Structures are given as structure tokens and as C-alpha cells.
Amino acid sequence: MLVDVLKFAGRALAVTLFLILVGVKGFEVMQKTPDPPASPVEPGAALALPSPARAFGSGPMTLNGDRGGQFQADVVIEGTSLRMLVDTGAYSVALTAEDAERAGIHPFPSDYNQPVNTANGVVMAARAELREVSLGQIRVRDVASIVLPRGAGRISLLGMTFLKRLSGFQVLDNRLVLTP
């Protein structure tokens, strides 16, 4: 019976010592962690994410539409020229697997975890951050994009993650005018 009492008390003592040790170590860590520097911004402003940088470049650029009213352009992504469809209905820049490979973007199979709606249904795409996207003299840095799996698209799309960074774009008489 005495052995059972010691076992019971020993467990409680071990748990108590463990909790004290964790508490002391946690307090030491808190004491060693420096306070963040004081910020001159308003308290609620810390929650706002910085807006992405605007496009830069010279003058407006005009693209002529094809017979179907679509606008295609040669776009330079990561130093590689790719033929893309300018698509104001696409939320993001969307690269075909083949175009991504040409531009040196190689997602791992496990990166294809973002469901996206395409003309052929829902597919799993991989997210990618593009350092720079250039269309003629218009350049945009740090553009969010997706990479579609093989066979999910015939042409890459220049979507709104690029276009919304422009100061404006408009369609006039089957011409798309883009302004950095």
C-alpha cells in the first residue's frame, strides 16, 4: 500500500515539476524576446496588407483584337517570351504547364493544391509568384499567378493579378488600350 501511495504521489510530483519547469522556461523566453519597435502608424493599420506596387513603363500600349474579339500578346515572364491571351475575366495570371516550364517555373506535384475553375471544369493548380511580367514597355513586379496542370489549358492567360496593377485599360473598336 505504501508503494501505491508513493507511485501516486510521484506522478503528481513529476507533473508539478514539469509544469513549473515549462513555466520558468516560458518566462525566460518572454524575457529574452525583444519588443517590436514602436510604429508611428495607427493601431488598426497594422492589420492592412501593403498594396502591391503599380505597373511602370512608358506610354499606353494598344493591342488589336482578332476576329473573335480576343487579344493576344507576347509577354515576357522571368525573361522568357510567351504568347498569352489577355483575359479580363481571369482572376489571375494563369500559365500552362508547358509555358511555366519554359519560364523556369517548376512546381512540385504537391504544390498543385489550389482548385480553380476553367472552361473544362475544376482543376488543381499550383501557386507561383512571378518576379516580373512585361508587356511591351509595361512592367509589373511580384505578380501572383497559378500554374495549370498539363493538358488543362492551351494558352496562358494574362489575368487580373497583372491587369489590376495598371492605372487603366479599356476596349475601343476591337483595340485594347493598356496604361501603366
N, C-alpha and C positions, 0 to 999 in steps of 0.2 A: 504494500500500500504506500509506503514511504517513497518507493521508486516511482510509482504512478504520480504522486504529488510533485516530485522533482521534475519529472518529464513535463507535466502540465505547466509548472512554474517556469521551467526552462524555455519552453516555447514562447510564453508570454514575454519573458525577459529578452529573448532573442528578437522578437518582433519589435519590442520597445526600443532596444538598442539600434536596430536597423532604422526605425523611423527617426530617431534622434540624429543618427549619422547622416541620413538623407537631408534632414532639415538644416543641419550645420553646413553641409557641403553646398546646399542650395543657397544659403545665406552668403557663403563665401563667394559663390559665382555672382550673386547680385552685387556684392560689394566691388568685385573686380570689373564688372561691365560698366564702361563709361556711359554717361548720359549723352543722348544725342544732342548735337549743337542746337542752340536756340535758333528758331527760324523767324524771320520778320514777317512771314505771311500769316494770314488769318487762320484760326484753328480749323475751320471746315475745308480750307484749301488743300490740306494735306491729303484729302480723300480724292481730289480730282487728279486724273491722269494727265500728263502733259500731252498737248495735241501734237500730232505728227507734223514734221516740217513740210512746208508748202513746196510745190514744184518750183523749179527755177529754169531759166533759159531765156532765149531771145525771141520776141515776137510770137504772134499766133501762128499755128500750123493748120493747114487745111488738107483734109483727106476727101477724095472723091469716092462716092458710093458706087457699088456695082449695080447691075440691073435689078437686083433684089433689094436694094437699099441698104446693103451691108457695107461696112467699112473695114478694110484690111490694111495692115501696115507692117513694115519691117521695124521691129522693136529690138533694142539691144538690152539683153539681160545678162548680167555677170560677164559682160564682154562678148557675148555671143549674139549674133543677129538671128532673130526668129520671126517668121511670118505669123501674125496674130490677127484675130478678129476683135475689133474694138466693140465691146458689148456693155452698154449702159444697164442692161438687165442682169448682168453677172455681179454678184456681191463682191467677188474677189478676183484678183489675177489668178487664172487657173492654167497651169501648164500641163500639157500631155506628158506622159512618162518619157516619151522619146525626146521632146524638147527640153525637159528638165535634165535629162542625161547629157544632151549636147551642151547645156549651160553649166555642167559640172555639179548638178544638184542630184544627190543620190540618197533618197530616204531609205531607212531600214524597213523591212517588211512590217515590223511592229509599229512604225510611225503612221501607217495607214489606219487611223482610228477616228477620223473626222467624217461623219456622214454628211454627204452633200447631194442635193437634188440636181440631176442632169436631165437632158432631153430623153435619155434612155432609162431613167429611174434613179433610185438612190444607190450611190457607190460610196466606198470608204476611201477618203483622200488623206494625204499627208500634208501637214502644215509646213511652210518654208518661209523664211524671211529673206527677201532679196535685198542685197546691199544697194543696188542702183538699177533703175529701169529708165531707159532713154527712148524717146520717140522723137526723131529729128533732133532739134535743139532743146527740146523739153526734157528735163531730167528730174527724177524723184528718187530720194534715198529712203532706205529702210521701208520697203513695201511688203506688207503681209500678202502671202499667196498660198495656194494649195497646189499639190501635185496629184494629178489623177492617176489611177492605176492603168496599166497597159490595156488598150482596147476601149477605154471609157470615153475617149474624145478623139476627133480627127484633127482639130486645130486648137491651139492655145487661145485663151481669151484674155484680153486686156480689160479687166473689170473695174469696179468702183473703188477698190483699195488703191488704185492708181488715179482714176479719173476724179475722185472727190478731193484730191490734193491739188488739183488745178484751180486757178481762180475762176475758170468758167469753160463751158463747152456748149455748143449749140449746133443744130442741124438746120441748114438753109439750102433749099433747092438741091437736095441729094449731095450736099457737101457738109462734112463735119468740121467745125472750126474749134480748135483746142487752144486755150490761152493759159500760159504758165502762171 
